[in-house]
């Protein structure tokens, strides 16, 4: 591809998007590596640091090489950005007549059948007047929209309860038997995807389809020449989710709701059915109540020792079996009732498999609790072999890219996890000048993170840094509990010392709303957990400090992690060095990556955890971070921020002179 050099040159078609010679050079190298991979149906794992411009580096060869491309991203937000902004920019610059389609999971599209059924039902059953108002807006939108994507109706919040009444799930979709099949927004989206050259999906959709053959990709994948995964560091977690099996109480309650609605419409005279639904629904809610607390993950061996859980699970299976029998009897009366019968049968089979599964060495069984739900899970200990079968199914190119895939340029952890033994692996570091733009600060005299006083001591150590930075900070925590503690401690201290930096806490609004507020305020401190560790881009002075409370090691109490550690150690290997440490480093690189987002950013990364210095593995961690200057001296941090202010003043004077 000789034109690549021209496209990415100083005067090239995309030069305005990536300033700086080094960045353009890296972008060209990455684009050439991707073009070669596509040409030879190879496998490439490419780490590209912030500022490399990896999006255009993969889009240019993807658009120029021809053939069908599936482009999978980490989030729906990035999906929309690629479809609405990045791909149109590259397509216009290259003047290539490629067709592009956006494909999301079915829960993102209004379902005519479920909308009509909801409109026919008693509107007073909705939780609030707002939900009834939203239903009217959705009805009007469904009648005028071409695509039926709920993201196009901003007046109805994305998390509004009404959406679950007007969209379909894999379970309750009637497919080709649906009376509204010809107008179906999901089917229209799939048709557009089948005929397009480039199809933009997200990882959850990709794996849901590969495993469940559900979302329209099963027809796309055989026809495609190239699969590109952006934000590929998320894949091991997402793939584990789909290569396993899960069944939740939410799914059972949805079944109860849909069966009740279908019974009212099509089997009013059959009294035993609503009674059986009510009995199954009660057993489902009772099962959730057998485990106290929320956001916990417990191994099956622990929960099965709980007699309440075990007995209630048995009762639930009995009630579900009765419901299956009654639904089978009534299934001929409507497509909806037949669908409910098939769903109930499938869910019952899943629960039985979970209960009867002999401890298979390849899987771990566990239970997860949420505020109102409980989920039974069976997760594979390794996805490498399963995913490798997908790679070898037919000749095509596979490209995996992210800013965080390697540990000190070593890709073995990622490649082993994904079964990419034969992949070519290349890393391009960020073109930013981290030695001038950033400072890594690890405070002295902090206790170990398992000390009861740790959070309090850590917040005390952070206070002078927050003063020096005049707020303008992300305070990233490794747990929701620590996040809440940090917020309360800072709130109390700010009141006492009359500091007026606004405090924003994750959960006070959507991530987008909170980021907008953070940018508007200019001197805020945003305290967050996992939601703000990645996929967040705040440029300029507004974000000048990132504080990380602890090294992000996953909790060893997690049943999946615990089982994986045990398996690796049993094989005579070192689970900490091979698995836990690389995972923590990749997560830390994501959090640290929030700080420097362009060539003009300057800031301090404060990692509070003393293990970065005291433990032998600490060196491996900081050597995997961008090459910033390091200090343990608070005065260096204060001088850095004082210098930053002077630098801004110099920049302002320079700009003023040039404008006259």
Secondary structure, 3 states (H helix, E strand, C coil): CCHHHHHCCCCCCCHHHCCCHHHHHHHHHHHHHHHHHHHCCCEEEEEECCCCCHHHHHHHHHHHCCCCEEEEECCHHHHHHHHHHHHHHHHHHHCCCCCEEECCCHHHEECHHHHHHHHHCCHHHCCCHHHHHHHHHHHHHHHHCCCCEHHHCCCCCCCCCCHHHHECCCCCCCHHHCCCHHHCHHHHHHHHHHHCCEEEEEHHHHHHHHHHCCCCHHHHHHHCCEEEECCHHHHHHHHHHHHCEEEEHHHHHHHHHHHHHHHHHHCCCCHHHHHHHHHHHHHHHHHHHCCCCCCEEEEHHHHCCCHHHHHHHHHHHHHHHHHHHHHHHHHHHCHHHHHHHHHHHHHHHHHHHHHHCCCCCCEEEEEEECCCCEEEEEEECCCHHHHHHHHCCCCCEEEEEECCCCECCECHHHHHHHCCCCCEEEEECCCCCHHHHEEEECCCCCCCCCCCCHHHHHHHHHHHHHHHHCCCEEEECCCHHHHHHHHHHHHHHHHHHCCCCCEEECCCCCHHHHHHHHHHHCCCEEEECHHHCCCCCCCCCCCCEEEECCCCCCCCCCHHHHHHHHHHHHCCCCHHHHHHHHHHHHHHHHHHCCCCCCCCCCEEEEECCCHHHHCCCHHHHHHHCCCCEEECCHHHHHHHHHHHHHHHHHHHHHHHHHHC
